[in-house]
Amino acid sequence: MRIISKIFLFSILIISPLSGQESNAKISIKDTVELLIELKKEINKSQKLIKIQVFSGSRSKAIAVLNNFKNDFPSAGARIKYETPNYKVWTKPFKTRLEADRELIKIRKKYKSAFSFKP
């Protein structure tokens, strides 16, 4: 009986400090994530993406080409850009040359003077 009480007392002394420890570790990654998002935005702004120019010329012709282009390619995201002395119709930017070339093949079937470039 005496051995059992010693074992019981010994086990309580060993186990009680282990079970009494609690951990409240808080990891604050919100600031780090926000910093990474801001860095990614900066990189994306400075990254030269590939665009396709469909037309370059007068304003009235550019508007007509833009309207026709939007009807022909609604997902291309075209817009007019003014660079002295011409108005230009550009598509949305593409991240890779492969994406731009695939779209350019489709566009050139109707707009022969279209080409891709990095602004």
C-alpha positions in Angstrom: 0.0 0.0 0.0 2.8 2.3 0.8 4.4 1.7 -2.6 1.1 2.5 -4.3 0.8 5.8 -2.4 4.3 6.8 -3.3 3.7 6.0 -7.0 0.5 8.0 -6.9 2.2 10.9 -5.2 5.1 10.8 -7.6 2.8 10.6 -10.6 0.8 13.6 -9.4 4.0 15.6 -8.9 5.2 14.8 -12.4 1.9 15.2 -14.3 0.5 18.3 -12.5 3.1 20.8 -13.9 2.6 19.3 -17.4 -1.1 19.7 -17.4 -1.0 23.1 -15.8 0.8 24.8 -18.7 -1.3 26.6 -21.1 -0.1 28.3 -24.3 -1.7 31.4 -25.7 0.6 31.9 -28.7 -0.9 34.4 -31.1 0.6 34.8 -34.5 -0.1 38.1 -36.1 0.3 37.6 -39.8 -2.2 40.3 -40.8 0.5 43.0 -41.2 2.8 40.6 -43.1 0.0 39.6 -45.5 -1.0 43.3 -46.1 2.7 44.1 -46.7 3.0 41.2 -49.2 -0.2 42.4 -51.0 1.2 45.9 -51.3 4.5 44.6 -52.7 2.6 42.5 -55.2 0.6 45.5 -56.4 3.9 47.5 -56.8 5.4 44.6 -58.8 2.3 44.4 -61.0 2.4 48.1 -61.7 6.0 48.0 -62.8 5.6 44.8 -64.8 5.5 45.4 -68.5 2.5 43.5 -69.8 1.8 42.7 -73.4 -1.0 44.5 -75.3 -2.4 44.3 -78.8 -2.9 47.4 -80.9 -5.8 47.0 -83.2 -5.9 50.5 -84.8 -4.0 53.8 -84.9 -5.4 56.9 -86.6 -8.1 59.6 -86.2 -10.5 59.9 -83.3 -13.6 59.2 -85.4 -12.2 56.1 -87.0 -10.8 54.9 -83.7 -14.3 55.1 -82.1 -15.8 53.2 -85.0 -13.1 50.5 -84.8 -13.5 50.3 -81.0 -17.2 49.7 -81.3 -16.8 47.1 -84.1 -14.0 45.4 -82.1 -16.1 45.2 -79.0 -18.9 43.6 -81.0 -16.5 41.1 -82.6 -14.4 40.4 -79.4 -16.4 41.3 -76.3 -14.0 39.6 -73.9 -10.9 41.4 -75.3 -11.4 44.5 -73.1 -10.5 47.1 -75.7 -10.1 50.8 -75.0 -8.9 54.0 -76.8 -5.5 55.5 -75.9 -4.4 58.9 -77.2 -0.8 59.3 -78.0 0.0 62.4 -80.0 -1.0 62.6 -82.9 -3.1 59.4 -83.1 -5.8 57.6 -81.2 -5.1 53.9 -80.7 -7.3 51.0 -79.9 -5.6 48.6 -77.5 -6.8 45.4 -75.9 -6.5 44.4 -72.3 -2.9 43.5 -71.1 -1.7 39.9 -71.2 0.7 38.5 -68.7 2.5 36.1 -71.1 3.5 36.3 -74.8 1.7 33.0 -75.4 -1.7 34.4 -74.3 -1.1 37.5 -76.4 -0.1 35.5 -79.5 -3.2 33.3 -79.2 -5.5 36.3 -79.0 -3.5 38.1 -81.8 -4.1 35.2 -84.2 -7.9 35.5 -83.6 -7.8 39.3 -84.0 -5.7 39.3 -87.2 -8.4 37.3 -89.0 -10.5 40.5 -89.1 -8.0 43.3 -88.2 -5.0 42.7 -90.4 -2.9 45.6 -89.0 -3.1 44.3 -85.4 0.2 43.6 -83.6 1.4 42.9 -80.0 3.8 45.1 -78.1 5.1 46.0 -74.6 4.2 49.6 -73.7 
